[in-house]
């Protein structure tokens, strides 16, 4: 028997879709992703991009709470094997004390468990190939398993682009970020010098947003002028808090395990000179890559490679019965709460399509 709903992906969009589909008695099956070295390198392990963040202060209904209360909540809400993924936040040398928002990994474990509570089934594997030319659809997993589905919700997200230097990876979530809106207001960045890497609209938007919190923002670009649109350039260059650093690239992120990021080393693109800048954070703004390769061109994409939604205010794709939710179809907002919202929409759209 084909599955009624198969959900591919395990970020906020995927789990919200699973919660709604489960409560509608659609008995959804979620492919949450494989735990492989390649996925770890790309940042596409199960639980999505939110699982790679620290405090999530902008998701509704999660005010500051004492860390000890979150520990109690996690123990009560999660089975022992899933609680073990969070134990380091509450016990040991990296334990957190006092009031804080829930961390990304905590919220993702809670979302996953909520879906499980309503009967969602989970396979920890990637879908690597799809056949949307016939119905029921046929999905092929990394281990060779084939699954038939009456509807599919694609919620595979988009991964932030990084430069790939070792020090960048070392300080992820400890001063290195790819989302100013997600992380910019955190205490470690307030009234401190920050560095943004990039020269397009995203970099200028990130820099402008960070001026609300930073003492100064160093905008590092490999050329001598920004690629951003004219109005965005003017906005950045007119800001007294933004200092362009032309003809430079990031060579190394500096810091310690205890303090996180403390500075950067920049290298000139026109000669061999280097310089060091003190800063508390490095924000990469060099774009995102939607996780759509496995679709093999069978679903229409936009000019940026994101899934194109074909009905206004709906999650329909170019293939009848295939829906998309979250960052895989969103190059603009890319927030956990908007992803969750479209996950809800995709589940409702799939339910009505089946009906």
C-alpha positions, -999 to +999 in steps of 0.1 A: +000+000+000+014+034-008+019+059+019-007+087+021+019+114+029+057+112+029+075+142+043+111+147+032+131+168+057+132+174+094+134+211+102+105+232+116+086+229+083+089+191+082+079+185+118+050+209+117+037+192+086+041+159+104+021+171+134-008+184+113-008+153+090-007+130+120-036+147+138-055+144+105-050+106+106-029+106+075-002+085+093+027+104+078+062+090+072+091+113+076+125+108+061+145+129+085+179+126+067+209+104+070+236+108+096+267+108+074+300+126+072+289+143+040+257+156+055+277+169+086+301+187+063+272+203+043+251+211+074+223+189+063+221+165+092+186+156+107+167+184+125+177+211+100+194+245+103+178+254+136+197+225+152+229+244+143+219+276+162+222+286+199+195+306+217+163+310+196+147+342+209+123+349+180+102+318+180+068+326+198+059+310+231+095+305+243+103+333+268+134+332+290+133+304+316+158+290+340+180+264+324+172+240+352+135+242+342+144+234+306+163+204+320+132+192+338+111+198+307+135+179+285+136+149+309+098+148+310+092+153+273+118+132+257+128+095+259+162+088+273+180+083+239+168+117+227+174+135+261+210+123+258+214+146+228+207+176+251+223+165+283+255+186+278+234+218+281+224+209+317+254+189+331+291+190+328+316+218+320+295+233+292+263+234+313+243+267+312+232+285+343+204+310+348+177+322+325+178+318+288+158+310+257+157+274+245+185+265+222+179+254+186+187+217+193+162+217+223+134+232+202+141+207+174+140+178+197+107+190+211+092+194+176+103+160+166+089+144+198+056+163+193+052+147+159+061+112+173+035+117+201+008+118+174+020+088+156+045+101+130+068+073+117+104+083+111+132+068+089+167+082+095+178+083+059+180+106+028+157+104-002+182+105-031+159+100-061+123+106-069+100+095-097+071+120-100+063+109-136+038+083-123+013+080-095+017+068-068+051+086-067+082+064-061+109+076-037+143+060-034+163+062-002+201+062+003+200+026+014+181+015-017+147+013-001+118+024-023+086+039-010+054+047-029+035+078-019+002+094-028+014+129-018+049+142-009+058+173+011+094+185+003+108+203+034+145+198+028+155+234+035+184+254+023+220+253+036+240+284+043+271+288+022+304+288+041+339+294+030+351+260+042+381+271+062+388+250+094+386+279+119+352+289+105+338+254+113+355+254+147+336+285+159+302+278+144+276+287+171+304+302+192+307+335+173+304+324+137+269+326+122+251+327+088+220+344+101+220+379+116+183+379+122+186+346+141+216+355+162+224+392+161+206+402+193+224+376+214+244+391+243+278+381+229+272+404+199+258+434+217+279+466+217+308+447+202+326+450+168+313+424+143+324+413+108+302+405+079+316+386+049+300+393+015+291+420-010+256+413-023+222+424-010+223+397+017+255+410+031+243+446+031+210+436+047+228+416+074+252+445+081+224+470+083+205+448+107+235+442+129+240+480+133+211+478+158+233+458+182+270+461+172+294+489+181+306+488+146+302+464+116+332+456+093+318+447+059+345+426+042+343+423+004+368+408-020+363+436-046+364+474-044+327+479-047+296+461-036+275+438-058+244+449-040+216+469-056+222+507-058+199+516-030+213+489-007+249+502-014+239+537-006+223+526+027+254+507+038+279+533+028+259+561+045+257+542+078+282+556+104+283+521+119+294+502+088+330+503+077+338+487+043+369+466+041+376+465+004+397+440-015+400+416+014+390+380+022+387+361+054+418+340+060+412+328+095+387+332+124+406+339+156+395+329+191+395+303+219+373+275+230+364+294+261+357+329+246+346+319+211+354+344+183+378+372+194+389+384+159+397+377+123+427+377+100+420+393+066+441+388+035+443+414+007+432+403-028+456+427-045+488+420-026+501+397+001+493+419+031+472+406+060+456+424+090+438+414+121+406+429+134+392+424+169+355+413+169+331+391+188+313+377+158+316+367+121+285+366+099+288+348+066+265+364+040+275+346+008+242+330+000+223+298+006+219+267-015+185+250-015+186+212-010+169+202-043+195+181-061+177+149-053+146+161-072+165+156-105+147+186-122+113+170-119+099+200-100+101+235-114+126+258-096+130+295-097+161+314-109+178+309-075+172+272-075+144+272-049+112+253-055+086+274-074+052+275-057+025+275-084-006+288-066-008+321-048-010+315-010-006+277-014+023+252-012+015+235-045+045+228-068+045+222-106+037+185-099+001+177-087+003+161-053+038+174-045+040+203-020+069+223-006+074+239+027+101+259+045+133+273+032+135+250+002+108+272-013+117+305+005+147+326-005+134+357+013+123+351+049+142+319+059+130+320+095+119+291+117+085+305+124+077+311+087+090+276+079+067+261+105+038+281+091+043+267+056+047+232+071+012+236+085-001+249+051+015+220+032-001+194+054-035+210+050-030+213+013-020+176+010-050+166+031-074+185+009-057+172-023-062+136-011-098+143-002 
